[in-house]
């Protein structure tokens, strides 16, 4: 019942398998990275729709001379698997030169290199007809406030994004750009740390219509936020260009756990929002546990998609439950007269000021949130 198809638009980053090989700050890798073409072949067999990558994931700097061969082989593997390259990104965080920022470095030479590298990543992505460019500012931040660049950093980042949007337009690439926020790690504090901050920043861009948000579950949880709330705000703004699904424990480092493995209730209502308001790629930006061999990696891939499909079924059952409909009928109190007065005019404002409310009734009215939360729990656990 829960086997994925291409219609589900599930996607994985190449790095989640080839780079996430059990390495952590305290230990060496626990498994060997498989070749990219093998990853594509295996994902295709498992029903995955999309694959994506950072520029250096596919063509490492030390293999730049083999770029044409690598691209050709990868393109053939994607085609043979019946998959698409759903987006592309640029690694502006690994190289030591970016240790104090890429687009927000105080060194103009570093900023120039960052924009150059991003343009080349745009060129690479178009060799695969990628429609979207996701930008995570992993090094765009600081550990100290004494640099004096806090305002300058925003201006430099804005200049870089305006430049890249203009480049994409001039080349006829047709990219949309999705900014991915994160509160910290690897920097002590990251600029534009949440999706709400990104929405405010996007409004200042010259090409704001081309730029949206790529919210990630783990990153928003790291900031102590409720992901469905974040998701709803981005949807309301019309800026949900991409989404990264994973899971995370509150108060921890960026764990990138399998989707729904930690907070299934949050995941349930995340899926409910996505199914109703989004038709783009469903990206799993997470990775298998360090304990796993390659078979465990494929279990992680399979489990990520299966969890989403299970939750999609649960969300639909919850939405169609007659008791939920009955509860919502009582929860959403309609009042035609008052709703009319809430449409502003001078007359409506005067009438609303004079309106007599039954304050005792409003203060004493029970809402019934205990009931609806329990119904959601029962659907989630399979009791209903």
C-alpha positions in Angstrom: 0.0 0.0 0.0 2.9 2.4 0.7 5.1 1.9 -2.4 6.2 5.2 -3.9 5.7 6.1 -7.6 7.1 8.9 -9.7 3.8 10.8 -9.2 4.7 11.3 -5.5 7.7 13.5 -6.5 10.0 12.2 -3.8 13.6 13.4 -4.2 16.9 12.9 -2.4 20.1 14.9 -2.4 23.1 13.0 -3.8 25.0 14.2 -0.8 22.6 12.4 1.6 24.1 9.1 0.4 27.5 9.9 -1.1 28.7 12.4 1.6 26.8 11.2 4.6 28.8 8.1 5.3 28.9 8.0 9.1 31.6 10.7 9.5 31.2 12.8 12.6 33.4 15.1 14.7 34.5 12.2 16.9 34.8 9.3 14.4 35.8 8.2 11.0 33.3 7.1 8.3 31.6 3.8 8.9 30.8 3.0 5.2 32.3 3.7 1.8 30.6 6.2 -0.5 28.9 4.6 -3.5 29.5 6.1 -7.0 26.8 8.7 -8.0 25.6 6.6 -10.9 25.0 3.7 -8.6 23.0 5.9 -6.3 20.8 7.0 -9.2 20.3 3.5 -10.4 19.3 2.2 -6.9 17.0 5.2 -6.2 15.3 4.7 -9.6 14.6 1.1 -8.7 13.0 2.3 -5.5 10.5 4.6 -7.2 12.3 7.9 -6.4 11.4 10.7 -8.8 14.2 13.3 -8.3 17.9 13.5 -7.6 19.8 16.7 -6.9 23.3 17.8 -6.0 25.7 20.5 -5.0 28.2 21.3 -7.7 31.0 19.6 -5.9 29.0 16.5 -5.1 28.9 15.7 -8.8 32.1 17.2 -10.0 34.7 17.5 -7.2 37.4 20.1 -7.7 40.0 17.4 -8.1 38.1 15.9 -11.0 37.3 19.2 -12.8 39.2 17.9 -15.8 36.8 15.0 -16.1 33.7 17.2 -15.9 32.4 16.4 -19.4 32.7 12.6 -18.9 31.1 12.8 -15.4 28.2 14.9 -16.6 27.6 12.6 -19.6 27.6 9.5 -17.4 25.3 11.0 -14.8 22.9 12.3 -17.4 22.7 8.8 -18.9 22.1 7.3 -15.5 19.3 9.7 -14.7 17.6 9.1 -18.0 18.0 5.3 -17.7 16.4 5.4 -14.2 13.5 7.5 -15.5 14.3 10.3 -13.0 14.8 14.0 -13.1 17.3 16.4 -11.6 14.8 18.3 -9.5 17.2 21.1 -8.3 20.8 22.0 -8.0 22.8 23.8 -5.3 26.3 25.2 -4.7 28.8 24.3 -2.0 29.8 27.6 -0.5 30.7 26.1 2.9 33.3 23.4 2.6 36.3 25.3 1.2 38.4 27.0 3.9 38.2 30.3 2.0 34.5 30.5 3.0 35.2 30.1 6.8 33.9 33.7 7.5 31.2 33.7 4.9 30.8 33.4 1.1 28.4 36.1 -0.1 28.8 37.8 3.3 32.6 37.7 3.6 34.2 41.0 4.4 36.8 40.1 1.8 35.6 41.2 -1.7 37.8 38.6 -3.3 35.9 35.8 -1.4 32.6 37.3 -2.4 33.7 37.4 -6.0 34.7 33.8 -5.9 31.4 32.8 -4.3 29.4 34.5 -7.0 31.6 33.0 -9.7 31.2 29.5 -8.2 27.4 30.0 -8.0 27.2 31.0 -11.7 29.1 27.9 -12.7 26.8 25.8 -10.6 23.8 27.4 -12.4 25.5 26.5 -15.7 26.0 22.9 -14.5 22.4 22.6 -13.4 21.1 23.7 -16.7 22.9 20.8 -18.4 20.3 18.7 -16.6 17.4 21.2 -17.0 17.2 21.8 -13.3 14.4 24.3 -12.6 15.4 25.3 -9.1 18.5 26.6 -7.4 18.5 26.0 -3.6 20.8 28.2 -1.5 21.8 27.3 2.0 24.0 30.0 3.6 26.0 27.6 5.8 28.9 30.0 6.4 26.9 33.2 6.2 27.1 34.1 9.8 29.4 34.9 12.7 30.7 33.8 16.1 31.3 37.4 17.3 29.5 40.7 17.0 32.6 42.9 16.9 33.1 42.6 13.1 31.1 45.6 12.3 29.7 43.9 9.2 26.2 43.0 10.4 24.4 45.4 8.2 27.0 45.1 5.4 26.5 41.4 5.3 22.8 41.8 4.4 23.7 44.2 1.7 26.4 41.9 0.2 24.0 38.9 0.3 21.3 41.0 -1.4 23.8 42.1 -4.1 24.8 38.5 -4.7 21.3 37.2 -5.1 20.3 40.1 -7.4 23.4 39.4 -9.5 22.6 35.6 -9.8 18.9 36.3 -10.6 20.0 38.7 -13.4 22.5 36.2 -14.7 19.9 33.5 -14.9 17.5 35.8 -16.7 20.2 36.9 -19.2 21.1 33.3 -19.9 17.5 32.3 -20.3 17.8 29.6 -17.6 14.4 30.2 -16.0 15.6 29.3 -12.5 13.7 30.0 -9.4 15.8 30.4 -6.3 14.9 29.0 -2.9 16.7 30.2 0.2 17.2 27.7 3.0 17.5 29.1 6.6 19.2 27.6 9.6 19.8 29.2 13.0 23.3 28.0 13.6 25.8 25.3 12.8 28.4 25.4 11.3 28.5 29.1 12.4 27.7 30.2 15.9 24.9 32.3 14.5 23.6 32.3 10.9 22.2 35.4 9.2 18.5 35.1 8.3 18.1 32.1 10.7 14.5 31.3 10.1 11.9 31.1 7.3 10.2 34.3 8.7 13.5 36.1 8.5 14.0 34.9 4.9 10.6 36.2 3.9 11.5 39.7 5.2 14.8 39.6 3.3 13.3 38.4 0.1 11.0 41.4 0.0 14.1 43.7 -0.3 15.4 41.9 -3.4 15.3 43.4 -6.9 14.0 40.1 -8.3 11.9 39.1 -5.4 9.4 37.3 -7.7 12.1 34.8 -8.6 13.1 34.0 -5.0 11.3 31.9 -2.4 12.0 29.7 0.7 13.2 26.2 1.2 12.1 25.5 4.8 13.6 22.4 6.5 12.0 20.6 9.4 15.2 20.1 11.4 16.4 23.7 10.9 13.2 25.3 12.2 13.1 22.8 15.1 16.6 23.8 16.0 15.3 27.3 16.4 12.5 26.0 18.7 9.8 26.6 16.2 6.7 24.6 15.3 7.3 23.5 11.7 3.6 23.4 10.5 3.3 27.0 11.7 6.4 27.9 9.7 5.2 26.1 6.7 1.8 27.8 6.8 3.5 31.2 6.9 5.6 30.4 3.9 2.6 29.0 2.0 0.5 32.1 2.9 3.3 34.3 1.4 3.3 32.4 -1.8 6.9 31.5 -1.3 7.1 27.8 -0.8 9.4 26.9 -3.7 10.9 23.7 -2.2 10.8 21.8 1.1 13.3 19.7 3.0 11.8 16.8 5.1 13.6 15.2 8.0 13.3 15.2 11.7 15.1 16.6 14.8 15.1 16.5 18.6 14.7 19.9 20.2 17.9 21.4 21.6 20.3 19.2 19.6 22.8 19.7 16.8 21.5 19.3 13.3 20.6 15.6 13.4 18.9 15.2 9.9 16.9 12.2 11.2 14.5 10.2 9.0 11.3 12.0 8.4 8.7 11.5 11.2 11.1 9.4 13.3 11.0 11.9 16.2 7.9 14.0 16.0 5.2 12.1 14.2 2.4 14.5 15.2 4.3 17.4 13.7 5.0 15.3 10.6 1.3 14.5 10.3 0.2 18.1 10.0 3.2 18.9 7.8 2.0 16.3 5.4 -1.6 17.6 5.6 -0.4 21.1 4.6 1.8 19.9 1.8 -0.9 17.7 0.3 -3.4 20.6 0.3 -1.1 23.5 -0.7 2.0 22.3 -2.5 2.7 20.2 -5.6 6.5 20.5 -5.9 9.4 18.1 -5.0 9.2 16.4 -1.6 12.8 16.4 -0.7 14.3 14.2 2.0 17.4 16.1 3.2 18.4 13.6 5.9 20.6 10.6 6.2 21.0 7.1 7.6 22.3 6.5 11.1 26.0 6.1 11.5 25.4 2.6 12.7 24.2 1.5 9.2 25.9 -0.3 6.3 24.7 0.3 2.7 21.7 -1.9 3.2 20.7 0.2 6.1 21.0 3.3 3.9 18.5 1.9 1.5 16.3 1.0 4.5 16.5 4.7 5.4 15.5 5.8 1.8 12.6 3.3 1.8 11.5 4.3 5.3 11.5 8.0 4.5 9.1 7.6 1.6 7.0 5.0 3.3 6.5 7.3 6.4 5.3 10.1 4.2 2.8 7.8 2.4 1.5 6.5 5.7 1.0 10.0 7.0 -0.7 11.1 3.8 -3.2 8.3 4.4 -3.6 9.3 8.0 -4.0 13.0 7.2 -6.7 12.2 4.7 -8.6 10.0 7.1 -8.4 12.7 9.8 -9.7 15.3 7.4 -12.7 13.1 6.4 -13.6 11.9 9.9 -17.2 12.9 10.6 -16.4 13.7 14.2 -13.7 16.1 13.0 -16.2 17.8 10.6 -18.6 18.1 13.6 -15.9 19.6 15.8 -14.9 22.1 13.1 -18.5 23.2 12.5 -18.6 24.3 16.2 -15.0 25.7 16.2 -15.5 28.0 13.2 -18.2 30.3 14.6 -19.7 32.3 11.7 -21.5 35.6 12.2 -22.5 37.4 9.0 -23.1 40.7 10.6 -19.8 40.9 12.4 -17.8 39.5 9.5 -19.3 42.3 7.4 -18.3 44.9 9.9 -14.7 43.5 9.8 -14.4 44.8 6.2 -13.3 48.3 6.8 -15.3 51.4 6.0 -16.0 54.5 8.1 -19.5 53.3 8.7 -18.4 49.8 9.7 -15.8 51.1 12.1 -18.4 53.2 13.9 -20.9 50.4 14.0 -18.2 47.9 15.3 -17.2 50.4 18.1 -20.9 50.5 19.2 -21.5 46.7 18.9 -22.7 45.0 22.1 -20.7 41.7 22.7 -21.8 39.0 25.1 -18.5 39.1 27.0 -19.5 36.6 29.7 -20.4 34.0 27.0 -17.1 34.6 25.1 -15.1 34.3 28.3 -16.7 31.1 29.4 -16.9 29.3 26.0 -15.0 26.0 25.8 -13.1 25.4 22.6 -12.7 21.6 22.7 -9.0 21.4 21.8 -8.5 18.4 24.0 -11.1 16.5 21.9 -9.6 17.3 18.5 -6.1 16.7 19.6 -7.1 13.2 20.9 -8.9 12.5 17.6 -5.7 13.3 15.7 -3.7 11.1 18.0 -6.0 8.2 17.5 -5.7 8.5 13.7 -2.0 8.7 14.0 -1.8 5.6 16.1 -4.3 3.6 14.0 -7.0 3.4 16.6 -9.5 5.1 14.2 
